[in-house]
Amino acid sequence: MENIQTTVRLYYKGENAKREITHTCNLPEQETHSRFIGKIVNIDGVAMKCWKVETIDIKRG
């Protein structure tokens, strides 16, 4: 199986807050997007929902 590393920028919205995070995941692009989009996480004590996932880079090897 091919090793794929996908780097994405995650966009989160919460009550009165927005946050962008860059993250690298050892999954193909579509699986990486599915893993984060629509999920709610706690960032600095604020519940935030991922509303957008943007692919920055894909490395195969």
Secondary structure by P-SEA (a helix, b strand, c coil): cbbbbbbbbbbbbcccbbbbbbbbbcccaaaaaaacccbbbbcccbbbbbcbbbbcccccc
